[in-house]
Amino acid sequence: MNDQTLTLHPIGRIRTSFANKVDAPRQPAASTGATGVIELFAGRNLEHAIEDLSGWERIWVIFWFDRNTGWRPKVLPPRATSGRKGVLSTRSPHRPNPLGLSVLRLARVEGLALHVLDVDLLDGTPILDIKPYVPYADAFPESGSGWLSDDGSPGNPGRPGAADPGRNFVVTFSADAEAQLAWIAAHSALPLRERILNTLMLGPQPHPYRRIRRAKDGGLTLAVQDWRVDFSVDALQVAVHRIRSGYNATQLARANDSADDPLALHRAFTARLAPAPDR
């Protein structure tokens, strides 16, 4: 039994706007409103298998991390403040068996297409199973939060409660940052404000997984896809000062006449809303 091989057959794939790992939120709670469609495969009697599913508000989705290779017994989670943790005490996608589990809101069912919200899966991820989320059986809000709310020492199981134990920081935006975010929201589908809030509320310390780095001048910068967010910290207050392109002037100056030029948005942003060099 120790060497037994199990065979799994995907029942479908999900279609989302997240093409790369850096694009996808870390958890469904960090992707409120993000949409996706689970496309179940035809010819497998799944039309009958999903009968009565539309009455549920949320569903558990079990999936395969198909773009991951290898795993380590200890990892450094985005929220860790006291070093590496055993992988089975984390939600790391790099696991002995690359199984994923997300609870998604079910918007509607159309044939074999399940329209879902709060999606945190990459486009094309294989779906292995779907189960209804049953509130009275699946929710235990008074459970301890382990190392998320303490140092993980034995005998200190963490502060119980339904609230996220890591969301202690208050994030504010300057007038310049608000204007820049509004422009980006009007010209891009990226929920940049939400991504900034969900990352910085957890902690603004430099961290490779959260893509937070300290600049040479001592300031802090968060990378969200190809945007850069400059901010400062005072106690539990995080002040976002500005948003800027992740591309430098030389990259933006290169000519590109293609209709789908990926830098066109950044050129327009820089010409209109880029902060002054001395800021």
C-alpha angles and dihedrals in degrees: 000000000000091000098037115140117219121206119214127188118200114235093204147324134256125235116211140152092251109100099164136038093247089056098056123086117243095237137008089252087063093052103055109173097008107141134218142160124227106212109201118206119256125233097041102094089254090134086073095037093063096048110129092016093111091072092069121089096206135024135197111235118200113198145165123251090225096174096054125096126190130350142223129222091230126040139175107240120205091250098045114120098169105051135274124345134208107270093234089059090058141059092239112153090219102082139150086261111022096232120150131198126196132168109219134182113249110223099177145326120237111179106297093345118098111196109209138182136209089040121182100170128109119248111272096019111160113246116217104179145349127212132175118256105238109197099203092049103033104041122078104164095174094059119121118260100219117208091353090080102028142016093280094246118157114270093024105090096175137259111303123222143104095259120096103262093209100054100095102124124091114217122204131179129219120233089256092051091048091053092047092049091049091052093048091048090053093051104033139044092222110116090220098163092053092047091051093048095046091051102041096042087063093055136305098222118126107272130164096218094049088044094233117149136177114237125223090258091056096256124127127242130192119202117214109179104302096340126093125213119200115203145155134216132223112178104302094343118101116193118197108208104180148345120227140172119271089221120088126230093263092054092047092049094059111108118242121172097182118120092232097048104161091209097054092090091050093048091053092046093048093048092049110029110011112135121248114271094247095056 
